[in-house]
Amino acid sequence: MKKWVKIATTAMLLTLLLLSGCSGNPSTGSKNPEGKLQVYTSIYPLYDFARKIGGPYVSVTNLIPPGADPHHFELLPRDMSKLSEADLLVYNGGGFEPWVERVNQMLDPDKTRIVNATESIMTDWGQVSRKASHNHGHGEEHQAEGTDPHVWLDPQLAKKQAVAIRNALVQLDAEHKDDYLKNYDQLASELDRLDQEFKQMVANAPKKEFAVSHASFAYLAKRYGLEQIALSGLSPSDEPSPQELEKIIEHVKKHDIDVILFETLVNNKMAKVVKKEVNAEALVLNPLEGLTEQEMKQGEDYFSVMRKNKENLAKALGVTNP
């Protein structure tokens, strides 16, 4: 049954593509009625960078709605219809968007340029692994290891992603090349400042380890010579089981942890468990996969969230004046 549903969905997507109209010239970009390039991104950081580099000459849409979980995102026929009319699609790569392979097969390359923002990074760095401890409740523990796609949490690697966006915009719209280069330079300078702020903070840190509820910060840790300790069994909304709690307490004592960093705000019940049972403070370390509608209305962006991350990470590393 699933096989037939998949075939039907593919057929529907192909039909939408056939009805999408004529191809544009990739050297100039098709542009919308307002004269702007139509740019789509797969995650919030790329959306933020594309808007800042493109300025008034681009219309940027993030495929993941505000507040949605990108890990559970499924490309719908209406999304494919929009992409078939786009000038540019920028995605993260590193295995973060499994749906991209299907998009690559179905979009017309003469109409929509597709850019893997981590292609050069993976060539130079390779994929950084992330580890998390898991306990099966029988006193045994193993390390689950996978690759970490959260490249953008390293400001210097985020700058390389911005280069990929800049180059694509220049190729599509050479008329505004100078503006794209200027806007990129401003963004790159801000990323360099952020990098220096993290370096200075870490230099003053008595600890070089930090505890997280989910291993999403391997690139950030590698850049600044830190180690992330991923504690399995911790969810911001669920209370850990007695077995999980016992293991967490063991980790906390072993590594002298007094702050545990969650990806999202924990509820009051979980915060009390962490405070009472583990004797640690619960703070947020945001992986910046997406912002909520409220955060966007408040004017938050990549830099404001990363600086909040720096403040909370500083507390976890024992910095008294972050």
C-alpha positions, 0 to 999 in steps of 0.5 A: 500500500505504501509503495502505491502511495509513494508512486501516486505522490511522485506522479502528482509531483511530476504533473505539477512540474510539467504544469509549472511553465517555461524555464528561465535563464540561470545566468540572469534569474527569472525574478518575480513581478517585483523584480526579485530573485525567488530564493528558498532555503531549508533551515533558518540560518540559511534563510537569515544569511540569504536575506542579509546578503540578498537585501532588497533584490531577493525574496527569501522563503524558508521551507520549514514554517516557524516553530516546526521541527525540521527533522520531521519535515515532509516535502508536499506537492505544493512545496514542489510546485513553489520550488519549480518556480524558484530561482534558487534553493539553498540547503544545508547538506550533511544528511540533514535534508533527506528529501533533497535527493528527490528534489534534485531528480525532479527540478529543472536545473535550467530553471532552479539552481540548487546549492549545497551550502556545506559541500566545500566544508565537507570536502575540507573537514569531513563530517564531525561525529557526535556521540551520546551515551545510552543505558539499557537498564542492565548496567551496560552503556554504549556510545551511539555515534553519528554525524552532526549536520549542525555546521552553522553553529560554528561561525567560521563554517557559517561564513563558508555557507554564506559564501556559497549563497553569495556566489549563487546570487552573483551568478544569477544576478550579476547586475547587483554583484557589488551589492551582494559582495558588500552585504556578504562582507558585512555579514562575514565581519559580524561572524568574525566578531561572534567567533572572537567573542566565543574564543574570548569566553572559552579562554576564560573558562575553567571548564572545557566540558558542557552537558547537553540533552542532545548531541547537536554541538559537535562543530561548535565544540570542535571549533573552540576546543570543547567537549559536549557530554550528551545525556540520554534520557533527558527531554525538556518535556518528559521526566526521566525514568528512575534508571535514566535519572540514576545514570544522569546523576552518575554523569553529573558527579563524574564530570562536575556538572552544575548546568545542563543545556537543553535545546528548548525551554524545559517545563517547570516539572523537568526544571525542578527534577534537574534542580532537586535530583541532579542539583544542576541548573537547566538552561537553553543551548539553541541549535538554531534549526528554526525560530518560533513566530514569537522570536521572529516578531521580536526581531531575533536572528542568528546573531542574537540567538548565538549570543544568548547561546554564548551566555548560557554556555559560559555559565555551563563552563564556569565563567563568572562574567560572560 
